[in-house]
């Protein structure tokens, strides 16, 4: 009987550590100098094969180039001239560390390598973890000052979570996400230059303009075939990833929290632990990588993975800041009519908030708008059969607010610099314990007193003039602020079981594995134009599953000025966690009826969209299509969207390679049975109506022959 090897092994005689996932192997070896070096990351190899692999030394080894294999986390010492993942300075001016291995620990799927500096009181643990049923390898680093009290502090200028190494390939191509406000998650694929390529955010947020996700291949991978190596950092603040392709064919990358120019102080007994930097390998192309990420995020990252995301209504597009109890109840009544399950009151309900110039920080109902408080509105929303949600922006404050007047020292600011206001607001320093405590108490009371079921947590500006006057290690705010935000979210969820939280930062400015570990979904973009959203959602899906992607149907024409049919807007938004954000009081009875039918249709396919397996079957041509398959192949749904059509050109059939060619599939809407072989190799008719902004929803059900 075949016995599977354990997920993690360490052979002291060989100094070889091996991590096994269902479809890949990750291996490293302790070098003679005690430093851990990369051996293999890719297709499964047995231990004998791994042990026999030669070290991946540089082919250009000379007195100018090291002949060692790549580091698992490169220090600054020795003949290492690429980006260093660990940069430290000691009190006497010495930079860098020299390791000896002080031990290892294996616990099920987790490995920890303990390294100690040969000359200084510094210890580093490199953490590795694999989880059952996923090909993702999780990695992190923890550094500790081991000196006795009175020993000089150590300055940490850089502490990355992990360094990764791609195997020798004929060429290298980098996939990553770029964008801006209203244009997040634009997929970029380019040949990797022989250089150092830096992806980063210096904003205190994950950022609209970049994402701490990337993928590497040899330039030949496609959606359904080809080897792909991909990584994602679980961090919601500033970050940096540096990809280094050297002139002789070695490609490595290192990444973690923080950006250049900042650092942290470690005193005796203190430790600093990084966030997880996760990676996976697949031989099944970019689609295979995405599906592996989706399964990991759904099963290991998101809280309450078994709970479907509700169809929500949000008031912002309808009312802006002009909110009051009567107007919100009118919207809630119409939202309930079309089948909405969650009603979210957005900005404008608190303090003196009539526009964006005042009120942030004063989280009590605005008396003119809600003279009886929020509870009557919440009660009416619940009576209508919906959950009740609130928009909050707890990390921000307007200078024109009672909170700022009482606590001007609570903001992120260097006292000798003029403060930059963006959107008339400043950032509260959650790294201060009293600010974190205030936020938790304020939000806890808000949820408890108003029977709130959902918080949309926004953050509408980055850090500027970041400082912490009076603190002897002010750069800690870049880490401690983000960790405090995470803690407040965690504690709110623990105190209020069933509370949902939606991550938002002016749209998709803070979407990462760290924030999704304590939120139900993320607001993908403030841009709800359905044509633009197709590309935004395509990029988002490279890493994140549909259940974590907020997608709204809003009014037409929207902010882009584009006029699109309601059906098209719904079919774009139904590819994620559906929401409605239009002014329902201005929709006609015909539009409300059609919306109710489309919401009902979404609820029928929601188990497939939110819990099924996603396949991007068409993108980049006239028609885009997303296919969601049940894990048992029993049910399928495909959403087709065609923004424009050329005169005289019909839409070509779209192939569905995830189907079983030997099976047969019923289209329940037409009563037609299709051969799986035909659907896989020739395709299905998308059944698009004539004209621009055409869309359709096609369902298939596997049937016995």
JOBEL-V282826 format. One line per field, one symbol per residue. phi: phi as a letter, one per 20 degrees, with the letter a starting at -180 (. if undefined). Layout:
phi = ???
This chain:
phi = .fdffffcccdffemddcdddgcbcccbcfffenefcfdbbrfgcffffffefffefffdgafdcfdeffffbfeeemedcefeeccccefenfdnccecfdqbcdcmecccdddcffccecccdedcbcdgncefdecbccdceeffgnfgfdedebbefadcceffcfbccddbdcqagmbflefccbgfffaedddbcddncgofebcedbbcbendfcfdbofcdccbeebddfbbcddcdefdoeccbcbrfncfncacddegneccdeffddbbdbedmffffffffgffffecdfflfeeffffddcegfecleedbfffffffffffffeofdbddeegoecldfdbeebngodecgfgfecfenefffgffffffndedcceccfedbegebffffecffeefaefedffeeclmbcefefffgffgfffffffgfffffdledbdeedbdaefblfbbgneebfffffefffffgfffgffffffcgnfecdfbblneebcafffffcceacffafedgffffgfffffgfgddfffedfbddcfcfeffnedcffgffffffffcefbcceeffdffffffffffffffffffeggffecedeceebandfddbcdddfgemfcbbcddccfccegndeffgdfcfffefeecceefedmdddfgffffedodffleffnflebbcddccfcff
